[in-house]
Amino acid sequence: MADGRDLHRGASTRRPQSVPYAVGLYITAAYWFTASTSFANPAVTIARSLSDTFAGIAPAGVAAFITAELAGALAAVGVSRWLWRARMTA
């Protein structure tokens, strides 16, 4: 049983060899269990605007989705640099 210090650590710390599987499972869960159906990639957003499925997106919303995706990417870079600043300077 892990002690309290290990509870916040994820797959990359505990089992680095399982990271590819964890990423795949995360993407699958994001697709099936969220309303956005994994519009994590601007190319996917554009493709979904051209489809007529339950997971589609209205063409009028494409610009806002892509803007939000890029803003999220920039925020993620900033937060990750802040979180791992000690490792980046070492």
Distance bins in CASP14 RR format, pairs under 12 A and 6 or more apart:
PFRMAT RR
TARGET T0000
AUTHOR 0000-0000-0000
RMODE 2
METHOD distances of the structure
MODEL  1
1 7 0 0 0 0 0 1 0 0 0 0 0
2 8 0 0 0 0 0 1 0 0 0 0 0
2 9 0 0 0 0 1 0 0 0 0 0 0
2 10 0 0 0 0 0 1 0 0 0 0 0
2 13 0 0 0 0 0 1 0 0 0 0 0
2 14 0 0 0 0 1 0 0 0 0 0 0
3 9 0 0 0 0 0 1 0 0 0 0 0
5 13 0 0 0 0 0 1 0 0 0 0 0
5 14 0 0 0 0 0 1 0 0 0 0 0
6 13 0 0 0 0 1 0 0 0 0 0 0
6 14 1 0 0 1 0 0 0 0 0 0 0
6 15 0 0 0 0 0 1 0 0 0 0 0
7 13 0 0 0 0 0 1 0 0 0 0 0
7 14 0 0 0 0 0 1 0 0 0 0 0
8 14 0 0 0 0 0 1 0 0 0 0 0
8 83 0 0 0 0 0 1 0 0 0 0 0
9 15 0 0 0 0 0 1 0 0 0 0 0
9 16 0 0 0 0 0 1 0 0 0 0 0
10 16 0 0 0 0 0 1 0 0 0 0 0
10 18 0 0 0 0 1 0 0 0 0 0 0
10 19 0 0 0 0 1 0 0 0 0 0 0
10 22 1 0 0 1 0 0 0 0 0 0 0
10 23 0 0 0 0 0 1 0 0 0 0 0
10 26 0 0 0 0 0 1 0 0 0 0 0
11 17 0 0 0 0 1 0 0 0 0 0 0
11 18 1 0 1 0 0 0 0 0 0 0 0
11 19 1 0 1 0 0 0 0 0 0 0 0
11 20 0 0 0 0 1 0 0 0 0 0 0
11 21 1 0 0 1 0 0 0 0 0 0 0
11 22 1 0 1 0 0 0 0 0 0 0 0
11 23 0 0 0 0 1 0 0 0 0 0 0
11 24 0 0 0 0 0 1 0 0 0 0 0
11 25 0 0 0 0 1 0 0 0 0 0 0
11 26 0 0 0 0 1 0 0 0 0 0 0
12 18 0 0 0 0 1 0 0 0 0 0 0
12 19 1 0 1 0 0 0 0 0 0 0 0
12 20 0 0 0 0 0 1 0 0 0 0 0
12 21 0 0 0 0 0 1 0 0 0 0 0
12 22 1 0 0 1 0 0 0 0 0 0 0
12 23 0 0 0 0 1 0 0 0 0 0 0
12 84 0 0 0 0 0 1 0 0 0 0 0
12 87 0 0 0 0 0 1 0 0 0 0 0
13 19 0 0 0 0 1 0 0 0 0 0 0
13 22 0 0 0 0 0 1 0 0 0 0 0
14 22 0 0 0 0 0 1 0 0 0 0 0
15 21 0 0 0 0 1 0 0 0 0 0 0
15 22 0 0 0 0 1 0 0 0 0 0 0
16 22 0 0 0 0 0 1 0 0 0 0 0
18 24 0 0 0 0 0 1 0 0 0 0 0
18 25 0 0 0 0 1 0 0 0 0 0 0
18 26 0 0 0 0 0 1 0 0 0 0 0
19 25 0 0 0 0 0 1 0 0 0 0 0
19 26 0 0 0 0 0 1 0 0 0 0 0
20 26 0 0 0 0 0 1 0 0 0 0 0
20 27 0 0 0 0 0 1 0 0 0 0 0
21 27 0 0 0 0 0 1 0 0 0 0 0
21 28 0 0 0 0 0 1 0 0 0 0 0
22 28 0 0 0 0 0 1 0 0 0 0 0
22 29 0 0 0 0 0 1 0 0 0 0 0
23 29 0 0 0 0 0 1 0 0 0 0 0
23 30 0 0 0 0 0 1 0 0 0 0 0
23 40 0 0 0 0 0 1 0 0 0 0 0
24 30 0 0 0 0 1 0 0 0 0 0 0
24 31 0 0 0 0 0 1 0 0 0 0 0
24 32 0 0 0 0 0 1 0 0 0 0 0
24 38 0 0 0 0 0 1 0 0 0 0 0
24 40 0 0 0 0 0 1 0 0 0 0 0
25 31 0 0 0 0 0 1 0 0 0 0 0
25 32 0 0 0 0 0 1 0 0 0 0 0
25 33 0 0 0 0 0 1 0 0 0 0 0
26 32 0 0 0 0 0 1 0 0 0 0 0
26 33 0 0 0 0 0 1 0 0 0 0 0
26 34 0 0 0 0 0 1 0 0 0 0 0
26 38 0 0 0 0 1 0 0 0 0 0 0
26 40 0 0 0 0 0 1 0 0 0 0 0
27 33 0 0 0 0 0 1 0 0 0 0 0
27 34 0 0 0 0 0 1 0 0 0 0 0
27 36 0 0 0 0 0 1 0 0 0 0 0
27 37 0 0 0 0 0 1 0 0 0 0 0
27 38 1 0 0 1 0 0 0 0 0 0 0
27 39 0 0 0 0 0 1 0 0 0 0 0
27 40 1 0 0 1 0 0 0 0 0 0 0
27 41 0 0 0 0 0 1 0 0 0 0 0
27 44 0 0 0 0 0 1 0 0 0 0 0
28 34 0 0 0 0 0 1 0 0 0 0 0
28 37 0 0 0 0 0 1 0 0 0 0 0
28 38 0 0 0 0 1 0 0 0 0 0 0
29 36 0 0 0 0 0 1 0 0 0 0 0
29 37 0 0 0 0 0 1 0 0 0 0 0
29 38 0 0 0 0 1 0 0 0 0 0 0
30 36 1 0 0 1 0 0 0 0 0 0 0
30 37 0 0 0 0 1 0 0 0 0 0 0
30 38 1 0 1 0 0 0 0 0 0 0 0
30 39 0 0 0 0 1 0 0 0 0 0 0
30 40 1 0 0 1 0 0 0 0 0 0 0
30 41 0 0 0 0 0 1 0 0 0 0 0
30 44 0 0 0 0 0 1 0 0 0 0 0
31 37 1 0 1 0 0 0 0 0 0 0 0
31 38 1 0 1 0 0 0 0 0 0 0 0
31 39 0 0 0 0 1 0 0 0 0 0 0
31 40 0 0 0 0 1 0 0 0 0 0 0
31 41 0 0 0 0 0 1 0 0 0 0 0
31 44 0 0 0 0 0 1 0 0 0 0 0
31 48 0 0 0 0 0 1 0 0 0 0 0
31 55 0 0 0 0 1 0 0 0 0 0 0
32 38 0 0 0 0 1 0 0 0 0 0 0
32 54 0 0 0 0 0 1 0 0 0 0 0
32 55 0 0 0 0 0 1 0 0 0 0 0
34 40 0 0 0 0 0 1 0 0 0 0 0
34 55 0 0 0 0 0 1 0 0 0 0 0
35 54 0 0 0 0 0 1 0 0 0 0 0
35 55 0 0 0 0 1 0 0 0 0 0 0
35 56 0 0 0 0 0 1 0 0 0 0 0
35 57 0 0 0 0 0 1 0 0 0 0 0
36 44 0 0 0 0 0 1 0 0 0 0 0
36 45 0 0 0 0 1 0 0 0 0 0 0
36 48 0 0 0 0 0 1 0 0 0 0 0
36 55 0 0 0 0 1 0 0 0 0 0 0
36 56 0 0 0 0 0 1 0 0 0 0 0
36 57 0 0 0 0 1 0 0 0 0 0 0
36 65 0 0 0 0 1 0 0 0 0 0 0
36 68 0 0 0 0 1 0 0 0 0 0 0
36 69 0 0 0 0 1 0 0 0 0 0 0
37 44 0 0 0 0 1 0 0 0 0 0 0
37 45 0 0 0 0 0 1 0 0 0 0 0
37 47 0 0 0 0 0 1 0 0 0 0 0
37 48 1 0 0 1 0 0 0 0 0 0 0
37 51 0 0 0 0 0 1 0 0 0 0 0
37 53 0 0 0 0 1 0 0 0 0 0 0
37 54 0 0 0 0 1 0 0 0 0 0 0
37 55 1 0 1 0 0 0 0 0 0 0 0
37 56 1 0 0 1 0 0 0 0 0 0 0
37 57 0 0 0 0 1 0 0 0 0 0 0
37 65 0 0 0 0 0 1 0 0 0 0 0
38 44 1 0 0 1 0 0 0 0 0 0 0
38 45 0 0 0 0 0 1 0 0 0 0 0
38 47 0 0 0 0 0 1 0 0 0 0 0
38 48 0 0 0 0 1 0 0 0 0 0 0
38 55 0 0 0 0 1 0 0 0 0 0 0
38 56 0 0 0 0 0 1 0 0 0 0 0
38 57 0 0 0 0 0 1 0 0 0 0 0
38 65 0 0 0 0 0 1 0 0 0 0 0
38 69 0 0 0 0 0 1 0 0 0 0 0
39 45 1 0 1 0 0 0 0 0 0 0 0
39 46 0 0 0 0 1 0 0 0 0 0 0
39 47 0 0 0 0 1 0 0 0 0 0 0
39 48 1 0 0 1 0 0 0 0 0 0 0
39 49 0 0 0 0 1 0 0 0 0 0 0
39 55 0 0 0 0 1 0 0 0 0 0 0
39 56 0 0 0 0 1 0 0 0 0 0 0
39 57 1 0 0 1 0 0 0 0 0 0 0
39 61 0 0 0 0 0 1 0 0 0 0 0
39 62 0 0 0 0 1 0 0 0 0 0 0
39 64 0 0 0 0 0 1 0 0 0 0 0
39 65 1 0 1 0 0 0 0 0 0 0 0
39 66 0 0 0 0 1 0 0 0 0 0 0
39 68 0 0 0 0 1 0 0 0 0 0 0
39 69 1 0 0 1 0 0 0 0 0 0 0
39 72 0 0 0 0 0 1 0 0 0 0 0
40 48 0 0 0 0 0 1 0 0 0 0 0
40 65 0 0 0 0 0 1 0 0 0 0 0
40 66 0 0 0 0 0 1 0 0 0 0 0
40 68 0 0 0 0 0 1 0 0 0 0 0
40 69 1 0 0 1 0 0 0 0 0 0 0
40 70 0 0 0 0 0 1 0 0 0 0 0
40 72 0 0 0 0 1 0 0 0 0 0 0
40 73 0 0 0 0 1 0 0 0 0 0 0
40 76 0 0 0 0 0 1 0 0 0 0 0
41 47 0 0 0 0 1 0 0 0 0 0 0
41 48 0 0 0 0 0 1 0 0 0 0 0
41 65 0 0 0 0 0 1 0 0 0 0 0
41 66 0 0 0 0 1 0 0 0 0 0 0
41 69 1 0 0 1 0 0 0 0 0 0 0
41 70 0 0 0 0 0 1 0 0 0 0 0
41 73 0 0 0 0 0 1 0 0 0 0 0
42 48 0 0 0 0 0 1 0 0 0 0 0
42 49 0 0 0 0 0 1 0 0 0 0 0
42 57 0 0 0 0 0 1 0 0 0 0 0
42 62 0 0 0 0 1 0 0 0 0 0 0
42 63 0 0 0 0 0 1 0 0 0 0 0
42 64 0 0 0 0 0 1 0 0 0 0 0
42 65 1 0 0 1 0 0 0 0 0 0 0
42 66 1 0 1 0 0 0 0 0 0 0 0
42 67 0 0 0 0 1 0 0 0 0 0 0
42 68 0 0 0 0 0 1 0 0 0 0 0
42 69 1 0 1 0 0 0 0 0 0 0 0
42 70 1 0 0 1 0 0 0 0 0 0 0
42 72 0 0 0 0 0 1 0 0 0 0 0
42 73 0 0 0 0 1 0 0 0 0 0 0
43 49 0 0 0 0 0 1 0 0 0 0 0
43 50 0 0 0 0 0 1 0 0 0 0 0
43 62 0 0 0 0 0 1 0 0 0 0 0
43 65 0 0 0 0 0 1 0 0 0 0 0
43 66 0 0 0 0 1 0 0 0 0 0 0
43 69 0 0 0 0 0 1 0 0 0 0 0
44 50 0 0 0 0 0 1 0 0 0 0 0
44 51 0 0 0 0 0 1 0 0 0 0 0
44 55 0 0 0 0 1 0 0 0 0 0 0
44 56 0 0 0 0 0 1 0 0 0 0 0
44 57 0 0 0 0 1 0 0 0 0 0 0
44 62 0 0 0 0 0 1 0 0 0 0 0
44 65 0 0 0 0 1 0 0 0 0 0 0
44 66 0 0 0 0 0 1 0 0 0 0 0
44 69 0 0 0 0 1 0 0 0 0 0 0
45 51 0 0 0 0 0 1 0 0 0 0 0
45 55 0 0 0 0 0 1 0 0 0 0 0
45 56 0 0 0 0 1 0 0 0 0 0 0
45 57 1 0 0 1 0 0 0 0 0 0 0
45 58 0 0 0 0 0 1 0 0 0 0 0
45 59 0 0 0 0 0 1 0 0 0 0 0
45 61 0 0 0 0 1 0 0 0 0 0 0
45 62 1 0 1 0 0 0 0 0 0 0 0
45 63 0 0 0 0 1 0 0 0 0 0 0
45 64 0 0 0 0 1 0 0 0 0 0 0
45 65 1 0 1 0 0 0 0 0 0 0 0
45 66 1 0 1 0 0 0 0 0 0 0 0
45 67 0 0 0 0 0 1 0 0 0 0 0
45 68 0 0 0 0 1 0 0 0 0 0 0
45 69 1 0 0 1 0 0 0 0 0 0 0
45 70 0 0 0 0 0 1 0 0 0 0 0
46 56 0 0 0 0 0 1 0 0 0 0 0
46 57 0 0 0 0 1 0 0 0 0 0 0
46 59 0 0 0 0 1 0 0 0 0 0 0
46 61 0 0 0 0 0 1 0 0 0 0 0
46 62 1 0 0 1 0 0 0 0 0 0 0
46 63 0 0 0 0 0 1 0 0 0 0 0
46 65 0 0 0 0 1 0 0 0 0 0 0
46 66 1 0 0 1 0 0 0 0 0 0 0
46 69 0 0 0 0 0 1 0 0 0 0 0
47 53 0 0 0 0 0 1 0 0 0 0 0
47 55 0 0 0 0 0 1 0 0 0 0 0
47 56 0 0 0 0 1 0 0 0 0 0 0
47 57 0 0 0 0 1 0 0 0 0 0 0
47 59 0 0 0 0 0 1 0 0 0 0 0
47 62 0 0 0 0 0 1 0 0 0 0 0
47 65 0 0 0 0 0 1 0 0 0 0 0
48 54 0 0 0 0 0 1 0 0 0 0 0
48 55 1 0 0 1 0 0 0 0 0 0 0
48 56 1 0 1 0 0 0 0 0 0 0 0
48 57 1 0 1 0 0 0 0 0 0 0 0
48 58 0 0 0 0 1 0 0 0 0 0 0
48 59 0 0 0 0 1 0 0 0 0 0 0
48 61 0 0 0 0 0 1 0 0 0 0 0
48 62 0 0 0 0 1 0 0 0 0 0 0
48 65 0 0 0 0 1 0 0 0 0 0 0
48 66 0 0 0 0 0 1 0 0 0 0 0
49 55 0 0 0 0 0 1 0 0 0 0 0
49 56 1 0 0 1 0 0 0 0 0 0 0
49 57 1 0 1 0 0 0 0 0 0 0 0
49 58 1 0 0 1 0 0 0 0 0 0 0
49 59 1 0 1 0 0 0 0 0 0 0 0
49 60 0 0 0 0 1 0 0 0 0 0 0
49 61 1 0 0 1 0 0 0 0 0 0 0
49 62 1 0 1 0 0 0 0 0 0 0 0
49 63 0 0 0 0 0 1 0 0 0 0 0
49 64 0 0 0 0 0 1 0 0 0 0 0
49 65 0 0 0 0 1 0 0 0 0 0 0
49 66 0 0 0 0 0 1 0 0 0 0 0
50 56 0 0 0 0 1 0 0 0 0 0 0
50 57 0 0 0 0 1 0 0 0 0 0 0
50 58 0 0 0 0 0 1 0 0 0 0 0
50 59 1 0 0 1 0 0 0 0 0 0 0
50 62 0 0 0 0 1 0 0 0 0 0 0
51 57 0 0 0 0 1 0 0 0 0 0 0
51 58 0 0 0 0 0 1 0 0 0 0 0
51 59 0 0 0 0 0 1 0 0 0 0 0
52 58 0 0 0 0 0 1 0 0 0 0 0
52 59 0 0 0 0 0 1 0 0 0 0 0
56 62 0 0 0 0 0 1 0 0 0 0 0
56 65 0 0 0 0 0 1 0 0 0 0 0
57 63 0 0 0 0 0 1 0 0 0 0 0
57 64 0 0 0 0 1 0 0 0 0 0 0
57 65 1 0 0 1 0 0 0 0 0 0 0
57 66 0 0 0 0 0 1 0 0 0 0 0
57 68 0 0 0 0 0 1 0 0 0 0 0
57 69 0 0 0 0 0 1 0 0 0 0 0
58 64 0 0 0 0 0 1 0 0 0 0 0
58 65 0 0 0 0 1 0 0 0 0 0 0
59 65 0 0 0 0 0 1 0 0 0 0 0
61 67 0 0 0 0 1 0 0 0 0 0 0
61 68 0 0 0 0 1 0 0 0 0 0 0
61 69 0 0 0 0 0 1 0 0 0 0 0
62 68 0 0 0 0 0 1 0 0 0 0 0
62 69 0 0 0 0 0 1 0 0 0 0 0
63 69 0 0 0 0 0 1 0 0 0 0 0
63 70 0 0 0 0 0 1 0 0 0 0 0
64 70 0 0 0 0 0 1 0 0 0 0 0
64 71 0 0 0 0 0 1 0 0 0 0 0
65 71 0 0 0 0 0 1 0 0 0 0 0
65 72 0 0 0 0 0 1 0 0 0 0 0
66 72 0 0 0 0 0 1 0 0 0 0 0
66 73 0 0 0 0 0 1 0 0 0 0 0
67 73 0 0 0 0 0 1 0 0 0 0 0
67 74 0 0 0 0 0 1 0 0 0 0 0
68 74 0 0 0 0 0 1 0 0 0 0 0
68 75 0 0 0 0 0 1 0 0 0 0 0
69 75 0 0 0 0 0 1 0 0 0 0 0
69 76 0 0 0 0 0 1 0 0 0 0 0
70 76 0 0 0 0 0 1 0 0 0 0 0
70 77 0 0 0 0 0 1 0 0 0 0 0
71 77 0 0 0 0 0 1 0 0 0 0 0
71 78 0 0 0 0 0 1 0 0 0 0 0
72 78 0 0 0 0 1 0 0 0 0 0 0
72 79 0 0 0 0 1 0 0 0 0 0 0
72 80 0 0 0 0 0 1 0 0 0 0 0
73 79 0 0 0 0 0 1 0 0 0 0 0
73 80 0 0 0 0 0 1 0 0 0 0 0
74 80 0 0 0 0 0 1 0 0 0 0 0
74 81 0 0 0 0 0 1 0 0 0 0 0
75 81 0 0 0 0 0 1 0 0 0 0 0
75 82 0 0 0 0 0 1 0 0 0 0 0
76 82 0 0 0 0 0 1 0 0 0 0 0
76 83 0 0 0 0 0 1 0 0 0 0 0
76 84 0 0 0 0 0 1 0 0 0 0 0
77 83 0 0 0 0 0 1 0 0 0 0 0
77 84 0 0 0 0 0 1 0 0 0 0 0
77 88 0 0 0 0 0 1 0 0 0 0 0
78 84 0 0 0 0 0 1 0 0 0 0 0
78 85 0 0 0 0 0 1 0 0 0 0 0
78 88 0 0 0 0 0 1 0 0 0 0 0
79 85 0 0 0 0 0 1 0 0 0 0 0
80 87 0 0 0 0 0 1 0 0 0 0 0
80 88 0 0 0 0 1 0 0 0 0 0 0
81 87 0 0 0 0 0 1 0 0 0 0 0
81 88 1 0 0 1 0 0 0 0 0 0 0
81 89 0 0 0 0 0 1 0 0 0 0 0
82 88 0 0 0 0 1 0 0 0 0 0 0
84 90 0 0 0 0 1 0 0 0 0 0 0
END
